[in-house]
Amino acid sequence: MTLAWLNGALEPLDQVRIGPTDRGFLLGDGLFETLRAEHGAPLHAHRHLARLRAGAAVLALPLPWPDDVLIDAMAAVLATCAHNEAALRLTLTRGPAARGVLPPEFHGVAPLAEVSILLPHSFQDVVNPGESRFTKPNG
């Protein structure tokens, strides 16, 4: 059974739901990191999380979980994977909010953030060896 981690809970992937008022879903109000994983461990997790935190700070998005909790969550999701290599996606959104394009006003209370960790594919399904997603292959 494939699991996803959403806001602190591991759930079967087919039961995970993102609300229809989530600003990430509606407006792209969020960011994500994709990590390569090998043998059940995300590679360079601290670097990816630092970059995610830096981007979240630019967008004034709270990321309420410390790195060790997120790394443990990634490991738990990877434990459901049958592949030696995998691609993890860590997504952070501002979460559900009332309609409108501007982010909700900040009144000293951190807005709800949604964090999901999903194992979409084996790594080989995402990137072919020798192929870059940013440049055309030689030939």
TORTILUM-810506 format. One record per residue: residue in one letter; chain; x, y, z of N, C-alpha, C in turn. Coordinates in steps of 0.001 Angstrom, whole numbers, m for minus. Example, Ala and Ser with C-alpha at 12.3 -4.5 7.8 and 13.67 -1.06 7.14 Angstrom:
BEGIN
node residuo->A; cadena->A; neast->13190; nnorth->m5690; nup->7800; caeast->12300; canorth->m4500; caup->7800; ceast->13200; cnorth->m3300; cup->7800
node residuo->S; cadena->A; neast->12850; nnorth->m2250; nup->7080; caeast->13670; canorth->m1060; caup->7140; ceast->12900; cnorth->30; cup->7870
//
This chain:
BEGIN
node residuo->M; cadena->A; neast->844; nnorth->m1174; nup->0; caeast->0; canorth->0; caup->0; ceast->891; cnorth->1239; cup->0
node residuo->T; cadena->A; neast->601; nnorth->2159; nup->m898; caeast->1358; canorth->3404; caup->m970; ceast->750; cnorth->4413; cup->m10
node residuo->L; cadena->A; neast->1625; nnorth->5042; nup->786; caeast->1189; canorth->6039; caup->1749; ceast->1659; cnorth->7421; cup->1338
node residuo->A; cadena->A; neast->948; nnorth->8420; nup->1809; caeast->1362; canorth->9817; caup->1678; ceast->1324; cnorth->10421; cup->3073
node residuo->W; cadena->A; neast->2116; nnorth->11431; nup->3296; caeast->2141; canorth->12139; caup->4579; ceast->1512; cnorth->13496; cup->4343
node residuo->L; cadena->A; neast->441; nnorth->13803; nup->5057; caeast->m248; canorth->15083; caup->4905; ceast->m462; cnorth->15690; cup->6283
node residuo->N; cadena->A; neast->181; nnorth->16825; nup->6509; caeast->m1; canorth->17575; caup->7753; ceast->210; cnorth->16738; cup->9007
node residuo->G; cadena->A; neast->1222; nnorth->15906; nup->8985; caeast->1587; canorth->15169; caup->10183; ceast->1022; cnorth->13772; cup->10294
node residuo->A; cadena->A; neast->276; nnorth->13323; nup->9295; caeast->m328; canorth->11997; caup->9373; ceast->m33; cnorth->11203; cup->8108
node residuo->L; cadena->A; neast->334; nnorth->9936; nup->8301; caeast->483; canorth->9013; caup->7177; ceast->m893; cnorth->8450; cup->6843
node residuo->E; cadena->A; neast->m1242; nnorth->8515; nup->5568; caeast->m2550; canorth->8025; caup->5133; ceast->m2377; cnorth->7262; cup->3828
node residuo->P; cadena->A; neast->m3252; nnorth->6300; nup->3568; caeast->m3221; canorth->5640; caup->2258; ceast->m3416; cnorth->6685; cup->1167
node residuo->L; cadena->A; neast->m2622; nnorth->6582; nup->125; caeast->m2639; canorth->7579; caup->m943; ceast->m4036; cnorth->7796; cup->m1517
node residuo->D; cadena->A; neast->m4796; nnorth->6731; nup->m1676; caeast->m6128; canorth->6883; caup->m2277; ceast->m7141; cnorth->7544; cup->m1345
node residuo->Q; cadena->A; neast->m6749; nnorth->7809; nup->m100; caeast->m7651; canorth->8484; caup->839; ceast->m7236; cnorth->9927; cup->1136
node residuo->V; cadena->A; neast->m6094; nnorth->10351; nup->635; caeast->m5615; canorth->11712; caup->881; ceast->m6422; cnorth->12683; cup->33
node residuo->R; cadena->A; neast->m6894; nnorth->13749; nup->645; caeast->m7688; canorth->14749; caup->m57; ceast->m7155; cnorth->16147; cup->232
node residuo->I; cadena->A; neast->m7015; nnorth->16937; nup->m821; caeast->m6678; canorth->18351; caup->m705; ceast->m7994; cnorth->19103; cup->m872
node residuo->G; cadena->A; neast->m8292; nnorth->20013; nup->53; caeast->m9559; canorth->20728; caup->16; ceast->m9684; cnorth->21641; cup->m1198
node residuo->P; cadena->A; neast->m10909; nnorth->21855; nup->m1651; caeast->m11123; canorth->22690; caup->m2832; ceast->m10829; cnorth->24169; cup->m2604
node residuo->T; cadena->A; neast->m10654; nnorth->24603; nup->m1357; caeast->m10297; canorth->26000; caup->m1095; ceast->m8812; cnorth->26168; cup->m794
node residuo->D; cadena->A; neast->m8011; nnorth->25100; nup->m986; caeast->m6573; canorth->25202; caup->m756; ceast->m5961; cnorth->26173; cup->m1764
node residuo->R; cadena->A; neast->m5256; nnorth->27178; nup->m1281; caeast->m4674; canorth->28209; caup->m2150; ceast->m3608; cnorth->27640; cup->m3082
node residuo->G; cadena->A; neast->m2946; nnorth->26582; nup->m2688; caeast->m1991; canorth->25948; caup->m3583; ceast->m2694; cnorth->25316; cup->m4772
node residuo->F; cadena->A; neast->m3813; nnorth->24674; nup->m4522; caeast->m4603; canorth->24055; caup->m5577; ceast->m5229; cnorth->25111; cup->m6488
node residuo->L; cadena->A; neast->m5804; nnorth->26150; nup->m5894; caeast->m6517; canorth->27167; caup->m6670; ceast->m5601; cnorth->28163; cup->m7369
node residuo->L; cadena->A; neast->m4546; nnorth->28603; nup->m6668; caeast->m3757; canorth->29737; caup->m7147; ceast->m2262; cnorth->29461; cup->m7296
node residuo->G; cadena->A; neast->m1841; nnorth->28263; nup->m7006; caeast->m407; canorth->27977; caup->m7059; ceast->344; cnorth->28655; cup->m5923
node residuo->D; cadena->A; neast->m349; nnorth->28939; nup->m4818; caeast->237; canorth->29646; caup->m3685; ceast->973; cnorth->28647; cup->m2795
node residuo->G; cadena->A; neast->2173; nnorth->28323; nup->m3206; caeast->2968; canorth->27360; caup->m2475; ceast->4252; cnorth->27070; cup->m3231
node residuo->L; cadena->A; neast->4939; nnorth->26067; nup->m2796; caeast->6170; canorth->25652; caup->m3469; ceast->6419; cnorth->24184; cup->m3166
node residuo->F; cadena->A; neast->7367; nnorth->23611; nup->m3879; caeast->7663; canorth->22192; caup->m3674; ceast->9130; cnorth->21922; cup->m3928
node residuo->E; cadena->A; neast->9572; nnorth->20810; nup->m3404; caeast->10898; canorth->20266; caup->m3670; ceast->10707; cnorth->18824; cup->m4119
node residuo->T; cadena->A; neast->11473; nnorth->18411; nup->m5096; caeast->11506; canorth->17014; caup->m5514; ceast->12865; cnorth->16466; cup->m5138
node residuo->L; cadena->A; neast->12875; nnorth->15366; nup->m4430; caeast->14107; canorth->14773; caup->m3927; ceast->14296; cnorth->13385; cup->m4503
node residuo->R; cadena->A; neast->15509; nnorth->13073; nup->m4831; caeast->15848; canorth->11706; caup->m5216; ceast->16092; cnorth->10917; cup->m3935
node residuo->A; cadena->A; neast->15647; nnorth->9680; nup->m3947; caeast->15854; canorth->8803; caup->m2797; ceast->16487; cnorth->7504; cup->m3279
node residuo->E; cadena->A; neast->17389; nnorth->6995; nup->m2473; caeast->18025; canorth->5707; caup->m2760; ceast->18018; cnorth->4866; cup->m1503
node residuo->H; cadena->A; neast->17631; nnorth->3608; nup->m1648; caeast->17644; canorth->2639; caup->m554; ceast->16920; cnorth->3172; cup->684
node residuo->G; cadena->A; neast->15772; nnorth->3804; nup->470; caeast->14931; canorth->4237; caup->1576; ceast->15307; cnorth->5546; cup->2237
node residuo->A; cadena->A; neast->16251; nnorth->6283; nup->1647; caeast->16666; canorth->7551; caup->2261; ceast->16688; cnorth->8661; cup->1216
node residuo->P; cadena->A; neast->16130; nnorth->9822; nup->1556; caeast->16201; canorth->10955; caup->628; ceast->17629; cnorth->11496; cup->574
node residuo->L; cadena->A; neast->18107; nnorth->11770; nup->m640; caeast->19462; canorth->12301; caup->m799; ceast->19460; cnorth->13815; cup->m582
node residuo->H; cadena->A; neast->20458; nnorth->14292; nup->142; caeast->20649; canorth->15726; caup->378; ceast->19406; cnorth->16377; cup->985
node residuo->A; cadena->A; neast->18749; nnorth->15665; nup->1896; caeast->17492; canorth->16144; caup->2476; ceast->17660; cnorth->17508; cup->3145
node residuo->H; cadena->A; neast->18747; nnorth->17699; nup->3877; caeast->18924; canorth->18980; caup->4579; ceast->19075; cnorth->20144; cup->3600
node residuo->R; cadena->A; neast->19734; nnorth->19908; nup->2477; caeast->19858; canorth->20968; caup->1463; ceast->18495; cnorth->21303; cup->851
node residuo->H; cadena->A; neast->17719; nnorth->20269; nup->538; caeast->16387; canorth->20494; caup->m36; ceast->15484; cnorth->21225; cup->954
node residuo->L; cadena->A; neast->15550; nnorth->20819; nup->2218; caeast->14705; canorth->21467; caup->3221; ceast->15137; cnorth->22914; cup->3464
node residuo->A; cadena->A; neast->16436; nnorth->23177; nup->3406; caeast->16907; canorth->24567; caup->3547; ceast->16379; cnorth->25418; cup->2395
node residuo->R; cadena->A; neast->16410; nnorth->24861; nup->1187; caeast->15897; canorth->25609; caup->37; ceast->14381; cnorth->25802; cup->148
node residuo->L; cadena->A; neast->13672; nnorth->24770; nup->626; caeast->12230; canorth->24891; caup->824; ceast->11930; cnorth->25969; cup->1868
node residuo->R; cadena->A; neast->12666; nnorth->25976; nup->2956; caeast->12453; canorth->26983; caup->4009; ceast->12771; cnorth->28391; cup->3491
node residuo->A; cadena->A; neast->13811; nnorth->28520; nup->2690; caeast->14151; canorth->29840; caup->2135; ceast->13040; cnorth->30334; cup->1215
node residuo->G; cadena->A; neast->12529; nnorth->29465; nup->364; caeast->11426; canorth->29843; caup->m511; ceast->10166; cnorth->30163; cup->271
node residuo->A; cadena->A; neast->9907; nnorth->29381; nup->1317; caeast->8732; canorth->29632; caup->2153; ceast->8844; cnorth->30987; cup->2837
node residuo->A; cadena->A; neast->10052; nnorth->31359; nup->3257; caeast->10244; canorth->32663; caup->3900; ceast->9947; cnorth->33800; cup->2919
node residuo->V; cadena->A; neast->10380; nnorth->33644; nup->1667; caeast->10106; canorth->34672; caup->657; ceast->8604; cnorth->34847; cup->474
node residuo->L; cadena->A; neast->7865; nnorth->33744; nup->512; caeast->6413; canorth->33781; caup->314; ceast->5641; cnorth->34003; cup->1617
node residuo->A; cadena->A; neast->6370; nnorth->34138; nup->2738; caeast->5751; canorth->34271; caup->4065; ceast->4824; cnorth->33085; cup->4364
node residuo->L; cadena->A; neast->5282; nnorth->31893; nup->3998; caeast->4555; canorth->30658; caup->4270; ceast->5170; cnorth->29968; cup->5478
node residuo->P; cadena->A; neast->4370; nnorth->29648; nup->6478; caeast->4944; canorth->28934; caup->7620; ceast->5227; cnorth->27475; cup->7262
node residuo->L; cadena->A; neast->6314; nnorth->26948; nup->7782; caeast->6615; canorth->25521; caup->7661; ceast->6780; cnorth->25022; cup->9089
node residuo->P; cadena->A; neast->5687; nnorth->24547; nup->9707; caeast->5672; canorth->24332; caup->11149; ceast->6419; cnorth->23114; cup->11665
node residuo->W; cadena->A; neast->6885; nnorth->22246; nup->10791; caeast->7570; canorth->21044; caup->11256; ceast->9082; cnorth->21212; cup->11137
node residuo->P; cadena->A; neast->9828; nnorth->20767; nup->12153; caeast->11296; canorth->20808; caup->12049; ceast->11800; cnorth->19783; cup->11040
node residuo->D; cadena->A; neast->13031; nnorth->19981; nup->10599; caeast->13608; canorth->19100; caup->9582; ceast->13564; cnorth->17634; cup->9975
node residuo->D; cadena->A; neast->13857; nnorth->17314; nup->11235; caeast->13906; canorth->15897; caup->11619; ceast->12533; cnorth->15233; cup->11472
node residuo->V; cadena->A; neast->11450; nnorth->15964; nup->11727; caeast->10103; canorth->15408; caup->11549; ceast->9831; cnorth->15167; cup->10062
node residuo->L; cadena->A; neast->10224; nnorth->16121; nup->9219; caeast->10008; canorth->15960; caup->7776; ceast->10854; cnorth->14831; cup->7209
node residuo->I; cadena->A; neast->12089; nnorth->14697; nup->7672; caeast->12953; canorth->13605; caup->7200; ceast->12389; cnorth->12260; cup->7643
node residuo->D; cadena->A; neast->11886; nnorth->12170; nup->8889; caeast->11245; canorth->10932; caup->9352; ceast->10009; cnorth->10620; cup->8520
node residuo->A; cadena->A; neast->9243; nnorth->11654; nup->8162; caeast->8042; canorth->11454; caup->7333; ceast->8428; cnorth->10947; cup->5952
node residuo->M; cadena->A; neast->9497; nnorth->11512; nup->5383; caeast->9950; canorth->11033; caup->4075; ceast->10369; cnorth->9570; cup->4160
node residuo->A; cadena->A; neast->11064; nnorth->9205; nup->5233; caeast->11494; canorth->7815; caup->5406; ceast->10283; cnorth->6886; cup->5536
node residuo->A; cadena->A; neast->9247; nnorth->7343; nup->6234; caeast->8043; canorth->6519; caup->6388; ceast->7347; cnorth->6310; cup->5053
node residuo->V; cadena->A; neast->7286; nnorth->7346; nup->4231; caeast->6682; canorth->7209; caup->2906; ceast->7542; cnorth->6283; cup->2046
node residuo->L; cadena->A; neast->8851; nnorth->6457; nup->2121; caeast->9751; canorth->5611; caup->1326; ceast->9679; cnorth->4145; cup->1744
node residuo->A; cadena->A; neast->9358; nnorth->3879; nup->2995; caeast->9267; canorth->2499; caup->3472; ceast->8165; cnorth->1731; cup->2742
node residuo->T; cadena->A; neast->7221; nnorth->2440; nup->2127; caeast->6144; canorth->1782; caup->1374; ceast->6530; cnorth->1532; cup->m77
node residuo->C; cadena->A; neast->7724; nnorth->1947; nup->m461; caeast->8166; canorth->1897; caup->m1851; ceast->8902; cnorth->590; cup->m2144
node residuo->A; cadena->A; neast->8601; nnorth->13; nup->m3277; caeast->9260; canorth->m1232; caup->m3680; ceast->10504; cnorth->m971; cup->m4531
node residuo->H; cadena->A; neast->10805; nnorth->291; nup->m4820; caeast->11937; canorth->621; caup->m5687; ceast->13171; cnorth->977; cup->m4859
node residuo->N; cadena->A; neast->14357; nnorth->664; nup->m5388; caeast->15596; canorth->1089; caup->m4734; ceast->15844; cnorth->2577; cup->m4931
node residuo->E; cadena->A; neast->15361; nnorth->3114; nup->m6047; caeast->15478; canorth->4540; caup->m6329; ceast->14075; cnorth->5094; cup->m6510
node residuo->A; cadena->A; neast->13857; nnorth->6294; nup->m5988; caeast->12519; canorth->6886; caup->m6084; ceast->12634; cnorth->8404; cup->m6123
node residuo->A; cadena->A; neast->11546; nnorth->9040; nup->m6490; caeast->11444; canorth->10498; caup->m6464; ceast->10354; cnorth->10866; cup->m5470
node residuo->L; cadena->A; neast->10711; nnorth->11690; nup->m4508; caeast->9763; canorth->12187; caup->m3508; ceast->9402; cnorth->13612; cup->m3857
node residuo->R; cadena->A; neast->8167; nnorth->13977; nup->m3646; caeast->7750; canorth->15373; caup->m3820; ceast->7252; cnorth->15874; cup->m2477
node residuo->L; cadena->A; neast->7858; nnorth->16955; nup->m2010; caeast->7473; canorth->17624; caup->m771; ceast->6808; cnorth->18933; cup->m1173
node residuo->T; cadena->A; neast->5519; nnorth->19074; nup->m878; caeast->4730; canorth->20225; caup->m1307; ceast->4272; cnorth->21012; cup->m90
node residuo->L; cadena->A; neast->4409; nnorth->22330; nup->m161; caeast->3956; canorth->23231; caup->896; ceast->3021; cnorth->24248; cup->269
node residuo->T; cadena->A; neast->1803; nnorth->24360; nup->808; caeast->871; canorth->25385; caup->338; ceast->426; cnorth->26234; cup->1522
node residuo->R; cadena->A; neast->m199; nnorth->27349; nup->1216; caeast->m722; canorth->28213; caup->2273; ceast->m1946; cnorth->27587; cup->2931
node residuo->G; cadena->A; neast->m2530; nnorth->26591; nup->2295; caeast->m3678; canorth->25906; caup->2874; ceast->m4983; cnorth->26564; cup->2488
node residuo->P; cadena->A; neast->m6085; nnorth->26101; nup->3091; caeast->m7397; canorth->26639; caup->2735; ceast->m7566; cnorth->28082; cup->3211
node residuo->A; cadena->A; neast->m8271; nnorth->28874; nup->2427; caeast->m8539; canorth->30274; caup->2774; ceast->m9760; cnorth->30744; cup->2001
node residuo->A; cadena->A; neast->m10279; nnorth->31883; nup->2425; caeast->m11409; canorth->32484; caup->1720; ceast->m10968; cnorth->32888; cup->318
node residuo->R; cadena->A; neast->m11931; nnorth->33123; nup->m547; caeast->m11637; canorth->33519; caup->m1925; ceast->m10879; cnorth->34832; cup->m1959
node residuo->G; cadena->A; neast->m10153; nnorth->35026; nup->m3034; caeast->m9378; canorth->36238; caup->m3239; ceast->m7980; cnorth->35886; cup->m3671
node residuo->V; cadena->A; neast->m7376; nnorth->36788; nup->m4437; caeast->m6043; canorth->36515; caup->m4964; ceast->m4953; cnorth->36829; cup->m3944
node residuo->L; cadena->A; neast->m5104; nnorth->37911; nup->m3187; caeast->m4087; canorth->38280; caup->m2204; ceast->m4099; cnorth->37299; cup->m1042
node residuo->P; cadena->A; neast->m2930; nnorth->37004; nup->m490; caeast->m2882; canorth->36115; caup->673; ceast->m3664; cnorth->36723; cup->1840
node residuo->P; cadena->A; neast->m4196; nnorth->35876; nup->2709; caeast->m4899; canorth->36390; caup->3880; ceast->m3965; cnorth->37272; cup->4705
node residuo->E; cadena->A; neast->m4529; nnorth->38288; nup->5346; caeast->m3713; canorth->39166; caup->6184; ceast->m3169; cnorth->38391; cup->7363
node residuo->F; cadena->A; neast->m1954; nnorth->38747; nup->7748; caeast->m1295; canorth->38096; caup->8871; ceast->m1553; cnorth->38915; cup->10130
node residuo->H; cadena->A; neast->m2153; nnorth->38286; nup->11139; caeast->m2497; canorth->38983; caup->12374; ceast->m1777; cnorth->38386; cup->13572
node residuo->G; cadena->A; neast->m535; nnorth->37973; nup->13388; caeast->232; canorth->37433; caup->14501; ceast->m5; cnorth->35956; cup->14754
node residuo->V; cadena->A; neast->m918; nnorth->35347; nup->14031; caeast->m1158; canorth->33914; caup->14151; ceast->m794; cnorth->33289; cup->12812
node residuo->A; cadena->A; neast->48; nnorth->32294; nup->12858; caeast->489; canorth->31673; caup->11610; ceast->m702; cnorth->31067; cup->10888
node residuo->P; cadena->A; neast->m861; nnorth->31345; nup->9586; caeast->m1940; canorth->30714; caup->8830; ceast->m1684; cnorth->29221; cup->8698
node residuo->L; cadena->A; neast->m2714; nnorth->28487; nup->8445; caeast->m2587; canorth->27049; caup->8262; ceast->m1775; cnorth->26765; cup->7011
node residuo->A; cadena->A; neast->m810; nnorth->25900; nup->7142; caeast->m49; canorth->25442; caup->5982; ceast->m363; cnorth->23975; cup->5770
node residuo->E; cadena->A; neast->m339; nnorth->23555; nup->4543; caeast->m499; canorth->22142; caup->4255; ceast->815; cnorth->21620; cup->3696
node residuo->V; cadena->A; neast->1252; nnorth->20516; nup->4219; caeast->2481; canorth->19880; caup->3757; ceast->2157; cnorth->18451; cup->3381
node residuo->S; cadena->A; neast->2530; nnorth->18085; nup->2176; caeast->2327; canorth->16695; caup->1759; ceast->3630; cnorth->16136; cup->1237
node residuo->I; cadena->A; neast->3823; nnorth->14861; nup->1469; caeast->4972; canorth->14129; caup->942; ceast->4408; cnorth->12950; cup->181
node residuo->L; cadena->A; neast->4739; nnorth->12883; nup->m1087; caeast->4170; canorth->11893; caup->m1987; ceast->5289; cnorth->11201; cup->m2741
node residuo->L; cadena->A; neast->5131; nnorth->9936; nup->m2941; caeast->6077; canorth->9138; caup->m3716; ceast->5418; cnorth->8816; cup->m5040
node residuo->P; cadena->A; neast->5601; nnorth->9676; nup->m6064; caeast->4834; canorth->9492; caup->m7288; ceast->5307; cnorth->8355; cup->m8183
node residuo->H; cadena->A; neast->6586; nnorth->8132; nup->m8285; caeast->7103; canorth->7176; caup->m9270; ceast->8449; cnorth->6650; cup->m8807
node residuo->S; cadena->A; neast->8875; nnorth->5586; nup->m9478; caeast->10270; canorth->5213; caup->m9321; ceast->11096; cnorth->6322; cup->m9960
node residuo->F; cadena->A; neast->12311; nnorth->6470; nup->m9539; caeast->13154; canorth->7528; caup->m10091; ceast->13333; cnorth->7352; cup->m11587
node residuo->Q; cadena->A; neast->13417; nnorth->6128; nup->m12052; caeast->13606; canorth->5880; caup->m13477; ceast->12399; cnorth->6327; cup->m14293
node residuo->D; cadena->A; neast->11209; nnorth->6348; nup->m13685; caeast->10027; canorth->6845; caup->m14385; ceast->10061; cnorth->8362; cup->m14532
node residuo->V; cadena->A; neast->10841; nnorth->9036; nup->m13704; caeast->10892; canorth->10496; caup->m13702; ceast->11995; cnorth->11028; cup->m14606
node residuo->V; cadena->A; neast->13174; nnorth->10427; nup->m14516; caeast->14328; canorth->10901; caup->m15288; ceast->15027; cnorth->9701; cup->m15901
node residuo->N; cadena->A; neast->15248; nnorth->9747; nup->m17196; caeast->16019; canorth->8707; caup->m17858; ceast->17497; cnorth->8997; cup->m17669
node residuo->P; cadena->A; neast->18317; nnorth->7978; nup->m17475; caeast->19754; canorth->8214; caup->m17312; ceast->20316; cnorth->9008; cup->m18484
node residuo->G; cadena->A; neast->21105; nnorth->10020; nup->m18188; caeast->21741; canorth->10824; caup->m19221; ceast->20857; cnorth->11897; cup->m19808
node residuo->E; cadena->A; neast->19614; nnorth->11978; nup->m19372; caeast->18694; canorth->12977; caup->m19920; ceast->18440; cnorth->14057; cup->m18881
node residuo->S; cadena->A; neast->18496; nnorth->15276; nup->m19309; caeast->18196; canorth->16405; caup->m18437; ceast->16792; cnorth->16898; cup->m18740
node residuo->R; cadena->A; neast->16089; nnorth->17334; nup->m17745; caeast->14765; canorth->17902; caup->m17950; ceast->14856; cnorth->19349; cup->m18434
node residuo->F; cadena->A; neast->16048; nnorth->19923; nup->m18430; caeast->16213; canorth->21329; caup->m18779; ceast->16895; cnorth->21534; cup->m20129
node residuo->T; cadena->A; neast->17510; nnorth->20512; nup->m20670; caeast->18169; canorth->20624; caup->m21965; ceast->17789; cnorth->19423; cup->m22823
node residuo->K; cadena->A; neast->17894; nnorth->19580; nup->m24113; caeast->17619; canorth->18466; caup->m25016; ceast->18788; cnorth->17502; cup->m25016
node residuo->P; cadena->A; neast->18517; nnorth->16197; nup->m25114; caeast->19617; canorth->15233; caup->m25203; ceast->20427; cnorth->15483; cup->m26466
node residuo->N; cadena->A; neast->21725; nnorth->15201; nup->m26396; caeast->22599; canorth->15335; caup->m27568; ceast->22203; cnorth->14310; cup->m28617
node residuo->G; cadena->A; neast->22300; nnorth->14706; nup->m29860; caeast->22028; canorth->13704; caup->m30888; ceast->21267; cnorth->14204; cup->m31970
//
